[in-house]
Amino acid sequence: MSTGSEPLERESGSKKSKVLLFASLLLPLVAGAGLALATPSPPRTEEQLPLGAPDPVVHDLGQMIVNLAGSRGQRYLKIKASVELSGEDPSEGADRLKAEDPAIRDALIQRLSTKTLKDLEAVGAKDALRLEFIDVLNNQALRGTPARADRIFFTEFLIQ
C-alpha cells in the first residue's frame, strides 16, 4: 500500500534535479565573470605615432567669456581651452596660433556667442563644441601649415 508521500518525494526529487541542473549551468557563468573581473586589463597606451613623427604640442587658447544667445545678457559662458596639435610640424602650427591669436579668438568667440543655454546643456554638447573648435582651427588658422588640431581640452567650463 502506498502512502501519500510518494508523489511528494518524486516532486521534491524532480525539484532537486532542476536546481542541480540550474546550478551546474550557472556556475561556469559566474566563474567566468569572476575571472574576467579579476584579470587585470593590459595597460592603455597612447596611439603609436609613425616613426620619426614629432611629438604633439599643446597650445593654450586662453580664457573666453561670452554672453549666451537669447539670454539678454543674463547668462554667460566662461571657457578656457587648449588644443593638441600634431602632424609633420606641430610647433609650426603653435607658432601660427600665437601669431594669429586675436583672429582665432574672434572666430571662436563668434561660434560660442551663437550658443544658447539649451545648446550647452544638451547631451554631448561639449563634444560637439570640441568638434566646432577643431573645425575652426583646422580650416582657418592652421590651413596651409603642416600641423592639425586633433583634440581640444576644456580646462574651465562655466555657465552662469
Order of alpha helices (4+ residues) and beta strands (2+ residues): alpha-beta-beta-alpha-alpha-alpha-alpha-beta
